[in-house]
């Protein structure tokens, strides 16, 4: 019988008639009881079932029925994980990690693919007349650059192509010399879902548009001279060097004529260009979301949402959507068809339920990257072990650790990814993720 609260621990005082004592329930749960042998037997049975699951391959997820949570005994719950080839496409799709820099790409097993990707990137930038080779002034501020490598996949995680992008190191920029204004808005996630809802209501599937090399289409500020070092992999002939009166490519630089990825103001310049093109074609900017545009002609409506260079388009009639893509041909917008993947979301259209959003591919990649692919699932995203009662004798994560080891940067990266997942498709983990964000500045090994 409960007779009051404990004065020393978080628990209730329990009157046990047989021993005439009043122990705290917080301590009592550690005392051996008559059910311990049963609990141990259940635990061993659970371990045996788990081993059987790992040996076999199931095609679906199955869970045991859970009862109410108990503080006196915790029995392991067995989850049969889908380990078939079809269910693990994403885990097997990307065998090798993307290179982090040029040196890794040249030592990679996919070296030839990365070289082709870099050549295509340089050819496209030169075709867009992004820069010209010059000898920089003696005191010129010359920016560094780097290559960013990404294996592009479809909505199901299957590899499509290898992509390399040349990026300016914007952290080298100096305010007033290399940039001024930088703000650029992006479409809110609510707007994405609104467009999908309207698409279902009007019975016109939402279409996905992509603008290749969007940033380099925008002109940079005329009063700024931005110099960049010659990127690795770019060949300059001896004749060209002799024409400048120099002997090596390290003595010349690239004077940017247009915007380029990595510049602090690149997003703003592209946003202004897209806005001008849309308004020229009769689209009006929504007052609630700066990145949502609409066009009203008679009984026809066309809705456009822009997230940097990704566009989501629908309308009351299919011809209105076709007219949009035809009218924006000056930006070379690629029509990717009915939307299937947008901002990391896998989008599928069901005739009865409407649009279904999930991030299974992204979640599987996170599990693989953090070596949790074989971890058992739980029925709640957070438990009693995450209480903040004891802050003594904690071990903090190092700022940087060995490859694959827990570190501050790895923890922050994981929390950031989980925040996006919670916001998009998994509101059930919001509380647990927001609790983890409190520790991003100083996480512990327990976190």
N, C-alpha and C positions, 0 to 999 in steps of 0.2 A: 504494500500500500504506500503511495506517495504521501509524504507528510511535510514536505517543504523543499526549498532550494538549498543546494550546497553552498557553503561559505567560502570554500577554497577552490573549487573546480566548477566548471560549467556543467551542472547536472542537478538531478533531484535526489532528495533523501528518501530512501526506501526502507520501510519497517519490515524486517524479516522476523516473524514470530518464533521460528525454531531457534535462531542464534541470538535473539534479543539484541540485535545490532542495527545501526542505521547507516549503512555505507552509501556513498554517492554512486548514482547510476553511471557516472563517467568512469569510475573505477570498477564498478561491478561488471561491466562488459568485458573486462580483462580477466576476471576470475573464471576458473574452469567450471563448467556446468554439466548436467547430465546429457546435454545434446551434443557435446564435443565429438564423441565417437561417430555420431551420425553425420556431423558436418565434415569430419575428416574423410569419411567414406564417400560423401557427395563430391568433395574436392578431388579425390583420386579418380572417381568416375568421370568427372569433367575433364581431367587431364587426358584420360584414355580416349574420350570422345574427340578431343581436340586433335590428338595424333591421328585418329582415323580420318578426320576431315582433311588434314594436310596431305594424306596419302592419296585420297580420292579427288576427283575433279567434278565439281558440280556446275550446272548451267544456270542456276538461279541462287539468289540470296534466301536463306531460311534462318529464322531466329526462333529460339525457344520462348515460350510465353513467360513474361516477367510478372512476378508478384509484387507486392508492396515492398518498399525498401526497408531493410532491417539493420539496426546498429549492432546486433549481437553476433550475427554471422553473415559473411559475404560469400556466396557461392559463385564460382566462375560460370559465366554464361558463354556458351559456344556459338559462334557465328560461322556458318559455312560460307566461305568466300568464293566468288566466281573466279576460278583460275583457268578457265578454258581459253583457247586462243582467241575466240571472238570477243570474249569479255575483257581481254587485256591488250587490245590493239594499241592503246596509247602507251602502255609500258614498253612494248616491244617496238614501237614505231621509231623512236629516237634512240638508237643504240649508243651514239657518241654525243657527248656534251658539245654545245656550240663553243667555238674558240673565243677566248676573252680578248685576244689581241692578234696583231699581224703575225707575230712569231709562232703562236700556237697554230694558226691556220696553215702556215707553211709546213708544220710538222704533223699536221692532222692526216688521218687516213683519207679524208675527203679533200685533199689539197687541190686536186684538179677542179673539183666543183667550186671551191671557194675562189680560185683564180679566175674562172669563167665569170663568177658573180661580180668580182671586183672590176673586171674588164667591162662588163655590161654597165656597171655603175659609172665608171669614168667616161665611157662613150656617151651615156645619156646626159651627163652633166656638161660635157663639151658640146653636145648637140643643142642643149638649151642655152649655150653661150653664158655660162655661169661665171667664168673668170677669164682673165688674160694673164700671161706670164710677163712679169716685170722684174726689174732690179729695184728692190725697195730702198727708200732713203735710209741714211745711216741710223737715224734715231727712230725709225718706224717701229710701231708695236705689231709684231708678227705673231699671229695666233697659231697654236699647235692644232693638230687634228688626230683622229683615230678612226680605225675601221670597227664597225659593229656588225657582228655576224649573227644570223638568225635562220634557223631551219623552219620554213613555213609549212604549216599543216592545214588540213581541211577541218570541217566541223567534227569529224570523228577521230582526229588525231593522226591521219595518214599523211605521210610526207608528200608535199607538192614540189618544193624546190628549195635550193639554198640561196639565200639573199645576203648581200653585203651592202652596207650603207656607209658612206663617208660622212663623218660628223665633225664639226668644228668643236674644239674644247671651249665652250662658252665661259668656263670658269676663269679663262685668261682675259676676258673682256674687261675693259675699264669704262665706267660710266662717263658719258660725254665725249669719249674718244671713239669707242666701238659701238655704242648703243645709247638710246635715250628711253623711250617708252617701251614697255614689254607686255602689258596686260593683254590677254586674249581669252575670251570665254569659250567654254565647251558645253555641249548639250547635256542637260540634266538627265539622269536615268529615268525619272518620271516621264519625261518627254518621249523617251524611247518606247516606254510601255503604252503611252497615250497613242502614239502613231500606230502601234500594233493593234490596239483596241479599235481605232477608227478603221484600220485596214480590214479587220474581221467584220465590223459593222457594215461597211460599204461593199464587202465581198470582192475587194480588189487586193490581191496579195502584195504586201510591202516588198519593194525592190531595194537592192543594195547597190550603191554606187561608190566607186573608189577613184580618187584622183591620183594617178601616178606622178611621183616627183612634184608634189603639190607645193612644197616650200620654195623650190627653185623657180617656180613660175612667177613669184612676186618680186618686184623690183625693190632693191634696198634703198635706204635713205641717200639722197643725192649728195648731201653735205658730209657724209662720212666715208672715209677711205679705210677699208678693212683689208688687211693683208693676212695671208695664210701660208704656212709652209707647204712645200710640195709633198703630197702624201706618198707613203710607201707604196711601191708597186706602179707608180706613174713614171713612164719613161719619157725623158726629154733628150732629143737627139743632139749630137755634138754640133751639128750645123746651127741648131737653135741657140745653143749655149755660146757659140762663137759669135753669133749675131748680137748677143748682149755683151760681149767682151768679157765673159767669165769662163771658168774652166769646169766647175761642178754645179750640180743642181742645188747644192746647199747655199749658193750665192744668189739664187733667184727666189722669188716668191710669187704667189697667186693673188692678184688684186681682184676681189670679188665685185662682180657687176650686178649680181642678184643675191637674193637670200639663200641661205644654205642651212641644212639641218644642224642643230647644235647652237646656233646663234640665239642669244636671249630674246631678240626681237623677231625671230623667224615666225613664231606662231601668230603674232599680231599682224605682221605684214601679209601673211596668207589669209587671215581672217578678213582683213580689209579688202583684199582682192576678191574673195568669194562673195562678200557682201555687195560689192559694186556690180559683179556679174549677175547676181540674183535680182537686184533691184532694177537693172537694165532690162531684164526679162519679165518685169511686172510683178515680182514677188515682194510681199511686205513682211517686215520683221515683227514677230510677236512681241508684245509688251511684257509677257511673263517670262519668256525665255529668249534671250538674244540670239540663240542658235536655232530657233525654229522659225520657219518662213511659211507663208501661205499665199495662195493665189485664188481669187474668186472671179469666175467668168460665168455670168448667168446662173445656171443650176450646177455648174461644175466647181469642185474644190480640189486643189492640189496642196498637199502638206509635205514639207521638206524639213528634215532634221539634220544638222551638221555637227559631227564630232571630229574636229580637225579635218582630215581628208576622207573620212568615211561619211557617206550620205545615206539616209533612210527616207524613202519616198513612197507615198501612197496618194490616192485620190478617189473621188466618187466614181470615176470611170477609168478604164484601162487606157483610153486614148489620152487622158490628161497626164498620166505618168509617162507615156511614150513621148508626148510633146515636151516634157521637162528635159529628158535626156537628149532629145534632138536640139533643143534650144541652148543647151550648155556645152555644145561640142567644141567651143573655143578653149575650154579647159581640158579637153581630151578625157572626159569622164568615162570610166569603164563601167558598163552595165553588167553586174555580176549575177543578175537574175533575181529570183525570189530569195529573200534573205534567209540564210542558213547559219551564218556565224557573224556576230556583230559585237565588238568590244569584249571578246572572249566568251560571249554567251552562245551556246548552241541553241538555235531556234528552230522548232519544228511546228508545222501547221496541221492541226487536227480539225476535221470537218465538224465534229460535234463539240469538242472542248475548246477550240480556238488555238491560240499560240501557247506552246509549252516551252519554257526556258529552263535550261540547266547548265551547269558548269562542271560536268563530270570529267571532261578532258583536263581542265585546269587542276581539279582536285587530285586526279591520278598523277599528274606531273609533280605536284607538291609532295605527295606521298613517296614518289620515287626519289625526288631530290633529297628529301630528309630521311630516307631509308626507313619508311614506315609502311611499306607496301604489304608486309605480312603481319601488321599489328592487328590485334583484335578490336572490334568495335565496342562501343558502350552505348547505353540507352540515354545518357544525359551528357552534354558537352562539358560539364564541370561538376566536381564533387567536393566532399568535405575536406579533401586533402589540400584544396586551394584556399582554405581560410587563412586570414592574415594574423592569427593569434600570436604566433611565435616568430619574431623577427631576429632572434639571437642566433649567433653562430651560423650565419648563412654564407654560402660560397657564391661569389659573383662571377658571371661569365667574363672571360677576357675580351678585350676590344677586338682582337683578331686571333684566330686559332688556326691549327693545321687544317689542311683540306678535309672537309667532312666532319670536323669537330665543331661542337657548339660554340658560338661566339656572339658578341653583341650585334654585329652586322647581320649574321644569319638569323638571329631572333627578330630583329627589326624587319628584315625582309619577309619572314614568315608571317608576322603580325599584319604587315601591310597587305599581303595577299589574302589573308583571312578576312580582313576588313572589307575588301572588295567583294569577296564571295558572300559575306554576311549581308552586305548592302544589296547585292543583285538578286540572289536566289535563295539564300539560307538565313532568314531572319531568326531562326531558332537558335543560332549560335551567337547572336549579337551580344548577349550579356557576358558570355565567357570571353569573347574576343575583346570587348571593351574593357573588361577587367585586366586582360593581358596588356592592353595599351598603357596602363598605368605604370608598367614596369619597363617600358622600352628604353628609358634612359639608364636604367641600372638593373637589368634582369639577373636572376640567380639561377643556379643549376636546377632548383626545384621548379622554377617557371618553365 
